[in-house]
Structure formats: structure tokens, C-alpha cells
Amino acid sequence: MKVLHEGKVKRVLSDPNSPNHIILEFTDIVTAGDGEKKETIGGKGKLACETSDILFTFLESKGIKTHFDKRFDENQLRCKKVKIFPVEVVCRNVAAGSFCRRYDIERGEIFSPPIVEFFLKDDKLHDPLITRNAAVVMGLVTHEELAFMENVTRSVNYYLCQLFKQVDLSLIDFKLEFGRTDEGQILVADEISGDTMRLWTLTGESIDKDLFREASGDLIEAYATLVEHLKKATPKEIPIKKERIRVIVMPKQGLKNPPGEVTRKALTRLGFESVNDVRVGKVYDIELSHPITSEILEHLRAMNLKLLSNPVAEEAKVGLLVWE
């Protein structure tokens, strides 16, 4: 198999049986501090691969779309070919690591709701924190893509938290990457393992890569314990999380809007002379029974054309909401 890309701890190989798939190979290399600390630990790749296999399979069973297809070998996953977005998404349930150093807050502080952050995926710049506006202005993503990524990340967080809770583990934080297929689908990509998240036991002990970062324990033992815990979980008992989409329908500019004019006149009579114009539209809050996907957004565009709005006189904007 041809090597398409070699990262710090994984390799991307061509799939000899499909041009639409790749083989993601997990190595035994472990890194920390942007690669400043690096070791090869036998068995690490197999355990990280197995963890990703279990968690991707679980998320797919709940309707989260990922690039995962199947486990190809003990340290390889067969995945759909995607173009990775240059923005990483981090979800934080509890303060730890760089977040504590950045804001000088105490480790262990619980966030409600969880905090979602975006980081520029660039090793040379050490993957810096990036604002939404900067990411959009730089042409890395669109506002709609960022909203989609955040919504999916929060759904992933819900399902993972529920799963780990079953086996007495707390999900502290995790990183996700997203990719786009040639057909335009946006999927959760890369890996989900002890390398990309923090997990604590009920007594506050780490069972993730912090053991390597801080030289505070046996990483292989922790990763093996994580796999054994996950095998004892009962994913079918976890309920589906409700999702919401908001559609705002507004009259097109340049067309008369009688309800808006009536409202403007009423505001003027009440003393609000600075109001020059009012446009009155409609808002639809749509509840879904499963996670939001690229296909659902396409269905929503069809809904707009067929029912929710009049394409001749109105324009509709889709907003992704977080169900708290």
C-alpha cells in the first residue's frame, strides 16, 4: 500500500481495493508538547486503533456520521477518503491542561454547558487557538461549517459522556477533526482514543496520554484498561439526543413587507423615531430525532423550497441550535 501521508503518530495509506477509501495505520509512537517529547511504546498503536474502532462504531450506531468503515487490521482502520478541514475542534467538560495554564484557573472546574473551542491545524504554529471570525475570514471554513462542527461535537460529547459514565469514567475533554468527502458530506474523521481525549476515574486518576505527558504512569496499562472498560459498556441503553434546527424566513430586500411597515409605524408612534425600517418574517424551530448530518441540511434546503418559504418573495437562513 502506498503511503499518502505520514503524521506524528499515524500513517495514511492507499486502499488497494477502493479509490474512495484510505487505510489509517496507528503506530506505536507517542508524542507530547508538539512533538518535543517522543517515544515508541510497543502495543500503543493497536490499543489506540481498537479504542477508535469501538467509539466510531458506537457513534455511528447513534446516527453520528464518521469516516470509519471497518477495522482493517489490528492497528489499521479502513476509512472513507476525506479532505481534512484545517481547523480542529476541542470540547471541554472540565478544566485541565492548557486551558488551566491559558486562563489561570483551577484544574477540575466543571463547565456547564461544555466549552467548544477551535484551533488552527498547523504544526509549525503549534496549533494556536483561532476565533470563529478569523477562521472564516481566512477562508478555512464557512460560518455554516463551523456551526455544523460545533453541533456535531456537542452531540459526540453527549454520547461519549453517557458511555463513559456507564463504566465509571469521566470525559474531561477531547479533540475532533472533520473532513469532507468528494460528494460534500462533512464527517467526523481522524481518531478517537486515549491520544485525543482526557479521561479520569472516579478518584481523579488519568487514564489517557497525560500519563505520558507527565511521566506519571503506565500508558499501555491505562489504554488496555480503557478498552476493557468500553467492552463492558451497554451502548443500546443510551437514549438518542434530541437536536434542533432553526429556520428564519425573511422577506427579500426590495419587496414590500406590510406587517413590517405596520410595526414600524407603531414604533414611531411610541416615540422610537430612529427606527427606519422593520422587516417581519417567520421562525421555525424543528426538532429532530437523531443527530444532524450533511444529508439533513440538504433535506432542509428542500423543505425550504417546498414548504417553509416562498422562494420568489422570501429567503431562508438555517441556524443550528444546541439542545440544552
N, C-alpha and C positions, 0 to 999 in steps of 0.2 A: 504493500500500500504506500502511495506517495505521501510524503509529509507536506501538508498545505500551510501549516503554521506551527511554530513552536513557542509556547509561552513559558512562564516561570515554573509551573508545576504540571502542565498538561500539554499534550500534542494533539493537533487536529490532522487526521489522516483522511485521504480519499476513500470512498466506499467503492470497492471494485464492482459491486453489483448494482449501484444506483448513482446517477449523476445528481440526484436531488437529496442525497444524504451524505453525511460525513461520519467518521469514526472518531469519537472523543476518547483519547487514551490518557489515563491518570498515571502519573509517575510517582515514585517514592520520594521525590524531592519535597521538602518543606521549607518555606521561606517566611520571613517576617521583617518588618521595618523596611519595606520597599526593596527587599532582596538583600539587605545588608547582612542579615543572619540567614544562613542557608545550610541545610544538611540533607543527607539521604538516609531515610529511615525505612528499612525493609518492611513491606506489608502495608505501608500507608496508602499507596495508590489503590490497592484492592479494597480497603475499607472505605475510602472516600467514594470510590465508584459504587460500592454496594449501598452506601447511605444515599447517594444521589438516585440510584435505581429505586429504592424504597420510597423516597419522598416524591420524586417525579410521578411515580405510579399512583401514589396517594392523591396528589394534586389533580392529576388527570381524572381520577375517579370522582372528584368533586366538581369537575367542569372547568378547571383552570387549564388553559391551553399552553403546552410547553413544546420544546423542540425534541423531547425524548421519544424514541421509538421502542427500543428494547436493549437489554444488556447483551453485548456482543461477545464479551469475554470477561474473565474475572476482573480485569482493570480497564475495560473498554465499553463505551455506550455507543449504540447506533442512534444518530440524531438527524432530524431534518436540517438541511443546509439553510442557514440564515445569514444575513448581514448584520453583525452586532452593532447596536447603537453605541456611539462614543460617550454615553452617559450611564453611570452606574447608579442604582437606587439602593439606599440603605434605610431600613426600618428599625427604629429603636423603641423598645418597650421599657427598658431600664437603663439608667446612666452607667456607662462603662467605657473603658478605653480612651480613645482620642476625644470623645465628646466631653469627658470629665476634664481632660487637660485643656481643651479649647475654651471651655466656659468656666473652669474652676468651680465645678460643682461636685458634690459628694457622690462617690460610687454607690450605686444601689438605689438612687432616687427613681421612683416609678413615674412613668409618663402616661397620662390619660387625657386625651387619646394618644396613641403612639405617634412618635415624630418620624416623618419621612423626609429624607434629605437626598440631594442629587450631587454626584461627584463627576468631574471630568475624567474620562478614562484615558490617562496619558502617563505612562511610567516616568517619562523624562521630567514631568512637572510634579511627580509624586501624587497623582490623582487628587487634585485640590477640590474643595467644596465649590460648587457653582450655583448661582442663583437661577431661578426659572427664566427670568428675563434675559440674562446673559446667554443661557443655552439656546434660547430661541433666536436672539439677535445674531449669534454666531453661526446660525444655520445648522446646528447639531440635531435639533428636534423641533417639532411644532408644539404649540400650546396644547392642541388636542392629544398629541402623542404623550406629552408629559402627564396630562390628566389621566390618560388611559393607563400609563405605567404606575402612577400612584394608586389608582383604584385597584388594579390587579395586585399590587404589592400589599395593600391593606387586606385584601381577600386572602392572599397567601399567608399573611401574618395570622389572621384569624384561624385558618385551618391548621397551621403548624402549631400554634399555641395550644389549641384543643388537643392535638395529637400528643404533644409532649406532656401535657397535663395528665393524660391518662397513665403515663409511666413515671410520674413524679419528677419531671424536669421542667425548668422554666426557660423559655426562649427570651434571651436578653436583647439580642439584635441580630440582624443578618443582612447580607448583600445579595441583590439580584441583578442580573444582566438580562437585557431583552434583545431580540433580533427580529428582523423582518424577512419573510420568505419572498421568493420571486413573485408570488401571487398577491403579496401585500399584507399577509397575515402578520400580526405582531405577537410573538411568543416569548414566554419565559425561557431563557437559554442558559448556557454555561453549566454550572453545577450547583447543588445544594448539599453541603456536607459540613463536617466539623471545621473544614478550612474556611468556610464562608459565613459562619454564624457563631454566636456565643450561647452556650447552654450552661445553666447552673443546676446543681442538685438542690434538694430541699434545705440542705445545710449550707448552701452558698459555694460549694466547690465547683470549679470549672471542669467541663467535660468536652473541651474544644481546643483550638490552636493556641489559646492563651497559655496552656501548659508548656508549649514550645517557646512562645514569646518570652515568658518569664522564667523558663527553666525550672518549673515548679512541679513537674510530674511526668508520668509515662504517657506519651501521646498515643502510642499504639494500644495500650491497655484502655485508655479513655475512648478511643474510636471504636474498639471492639465492644466495649460496654454499651456505647450508643447504639450500635447495630443490634445487639441483643435486646435492649430496651424497646427499640422500634418493632422488633419481631413479636413482642408481647402486646403491642397496641391493638385496638379494635376500631379501625377507621370507619367501619359501617355505622357505628353508633354516633358519629359526629354529624350533627344536623347541617343542612345546607344553609349558608349565609344569604340573607336577602340582599339584593342590590337595587339601586335606584338610578334612573336616568332622568334628567330634566330636559324638556324641550321648550324653548322660548320661541314663540311665533310673533313676529312683529310686522306691521305694515311696511312695505317698501318705501324708501325715501322718494319723495316727489309725488306720491299719491295722497289724496285726501284721506284724512282719518277723523271722521265726525266725532267718535267718542273722545278722542284726544282733544279736539277743539272745544267740546263742551267742558271738559275738565280744565283746560287752560283758562277759559272764561270764568269758571267758578273760582279758580285760584286767584285770578286777578281781582275779582270782587271781594275776596277775603283779605286783600292787601298785599298779595305776593306779585307786585308789578314786574319783578325781574324775570318772571317765567315767560320765555318767548314762545315755547312750543311744547306740546305734550303728545306723545305717541302711545296709544293704548293697544296692548297686544294680549296674548294668551300664554299661560304657563301650564304645561303638562308634567306632572311627576309620575313616572312609570316605574312600578315595582316589578322586578324580575325574580324568578325562582332559581336562578343559577348565575354563576359569575359572568361578568361582561367579557366578551370576546370581540375580535375584529368582525366576525360574521354578524354579531348582534348590532354593531354600529351600522353595518351595511343594511340590515333589516330595518333599522330605524330610519335611515335615509329613504327607504321605500315607503315606510309608514308616512313620512312627511309628504311625499308626493301623492299618496293615495288617500290620506285621511286627515292628518293633523294640520296641514296648512294648504293654502291656495297658492300654488307656485306662481300664478300670474300676479297676484296682489300682495303676497306675503313672503317673508323669508324666515327660515327656521334655523336656530342655533342649538346644538346639542351640548349639554353640560353633564359631566359625570359627577355624581354626588357620592359622598361617603356615608354609608348607613351606620349610624352610631347606636 
